[in-house]
Structure formats: structure tokens, C-alpha cells
Amino acid sequence: MEDFFRHKIVWKRIGSILRFSFDRSGSLALDSTCFAVGNHIKYLVAILNSKFGKYLMKESPKTGTGDLLISVQAIEPLLIPIPNSQDLKNIEDLMDMILNDNSISIENCEFQINQIIYSQIGLTKDEIDFIESQ
């Protein structure tokens, strides 16, 4: 029962555009949403909302109307590397800025998160350009 009240990732199960949210309030989710708890939740929210995360999700199962179907079972097999402690801290700091500071540029924070992810994974410029074009 305590998992329901921990920090968690919450997302809608079906949609053409998916957004993964960080819940720190202990809210309960409806049956049309999924949630996940665990370690490095802010980092995982950043990854799943990043351009790379969207690229990973684009081949997920789809409904008859073409919407993505992203259940917990679709997220679990993703092999998302945990970065070194400095990159992890940088991404979590950027997430804190997005969550807590209404005066910052979210686009700039997202750009920085994407750059850290690309560097961490070791993508080439051509690979980055391909992901960014999707």
C-alpha cells in the first residue's frame, strides 16, 4: 500500500502523445493511467519525456486507431542505463528546476537533458540528428 504514496511516475496508458509525470504528492491514479515507483524516478521521467525516450516508445504496441499503448509491461523491458553520479545529479537538478521554478525556460532544460542523455549513451551526430528528426 505504501507504494501508492511514494514518489512515482504517472502516465496515461493510451494516447497519440505521451507525457510522463513526476508525482510527489501521493495522489492516486485512475485505471486509465499507469504508475511506477522505484529508484531514480526524476531521472526516469526525464528519460521517458526526452527525444530519446519518445524514440524508444514510437514502436510500442498501438490501438486500432494508431494510438500508442504504453502499459507498465511496455516500460519494464527498456534497458535505460543509470548515468554516472554527476550526470544523474545534473539531470535531477534540471528536473527540479522544471518542477519548481516557473521563471525558467523548460525548452532550455529539455535541451540540456537531451544533450546529457546523448552523451551518456554515446550517440554519434548522425544518430542524434536521426532521433531529433523523428
C-alpha positions in Angstrom: 0.0 0.0 0.0 2.9 2.4 0.7 3.9 2.4 -3.0 0.8 4.4 -3.8 2.1 7.3 -1.7 5.7 7.3 -2.8 7.2 9.5 -5.4 6.2 7.9 -8.7 6.0 8.2 -12.5 2.4 8.5 -13.7 1.3 8.3 -17.4 -1.8 7.7 -19.4 -1.9 4.2 -20.9 -3.2 5.1 -24.3 -2.5 8.2 -26.4 -1.0 9.7 -29.5 1.3 11.9 -27.4 2.5 10.5 -24.2 3.7 12.5 -21.2 5.3 11.0 -18.1 4.7 13.0 -14.9 6.6 13.1 -11.6 4.1 12.8 -8.7 5.5 13.8 -5.3 2.1 14.5 -3.8 1.0 10.9 -3.1 -2.0 11.2 -5.4 -3.9 8.1 -6.5 -4.2 7.4 -10.3 -7.3 6.3 -12.1 -7.5 3.0 -14.1 -6.7 4.7 -17.4 -3.3 5.6 -16.1 -0.2 3.6 -15.1 2.3 4.4 -12.4 5.7 3.1 -11.4 7.8 3.5 -8.3 11.5 2.8 -7.7 14.9 4.4 -7.7 15.9 7.5 -9.7 12.3 8.4 -10.5 13.1 12.0 -11.6 15.8 10.7 -13.9 13.4 8.1 -15.4 10.8 10.8 -16.0 13.4 12.9 -17.8 14.5 10.0 -20.0 10.9 9.0 -20.9 10.0 12.6 -21.8 13.2 13.1 -23.7 13.6 12.9 -27.5 15.4 9.6 -27.0 12.6 8.3 -24.8 10.0 9.2 -27.4 12.1 7.4 -30.0 12.1 4.3 -27.8 8.4 4.4 -27.5 7.4 5.0 -31.1 7.4 1.3 -31.9 5.3 0.4 -28.9 2.1 -1.5 -29.5 -0.7 0.5 -31.0 -4.5 0.5 -30.7 -6.7 0.1 -33.8 -6.8 3.9 -34.2 -3.0 4.2 -34.1 -2.6 5.5 -30.5 0.3 4.2 -28.6 -0.5 1.6 -25.9 2.1 2.1 -23.1 1.5 -0.2 -20.2 3.8 -1.0 -17.4 4.8 -4.1 -19.3 6.0 -1.9 -22.2 8.2 0.2 -19.9 9.8 -2.6 -17.8 11.9 -4.2 -20.6 13.5 -0.9 -21.6 17.2 -1.0 -20.8 17.8 2.5 -19.5 21.3 3.0 -18.2 21.8 4.9 -15.0 24.4 7.6 -15.6 27.4 8.4 -13.5 26.7 10.3 -10.4 27.4 13.8 -11.9 25.1 13.3 -14.9 22.4 11.9 -12.6 22.7 14.9 -10.4 22.7 17.3 -13.3 19.5 15.7 -14.8 17.8 15.6 -11.4 18.7 19.3 -10.8 17.3 20.2 -14.2 14.1 18.3 -13.3 13.9 20.2 -10.0 14.1 23.4 -12.0 11.3 22.3 -14.3 9.2 21.3 -11.3 9.8 24.2 -9.0 10.8 27.3 -11.0 8.1 28.9 -13.2 10.6 31.5 -14.5 13.0 29.1 -16.2 12.9 28.0 -19.9 11.6 24.5 -19.9 12.8 24.1 -23.5 16.4 25.0 -22.4 16.2 22.4 -19.6 14.9 19.8 -22.0 17.7 20.6 -24.5 20.3 20.2 -21.7 18.7 16.9 -20.6 18.7 15.6 -24.2 22.4 16.5 -24.5 23.3 14.7 -21.3 21.4 11.6 -22.5 23.0 11.6 -25.9 26.5 12.0 -24.4 25.8 9.3 -21.8 24.6 6.8 -24.5 27.5 7.7 -26.8 25.4 8.6 -29.8 27.0 10.0 -33.0 25.9 13.3 -34.6 24.1 11.3 -37.3 22.3 9.2 -34.7 21.3 12.3 -32.8 20.1 14.0 -36.0 18.0 11.0 -36.8 16.4 10.9 -33.4 15.7 14.6 -33.4 14.1 14.3 -36.8 11.5 11.7 -35.6 
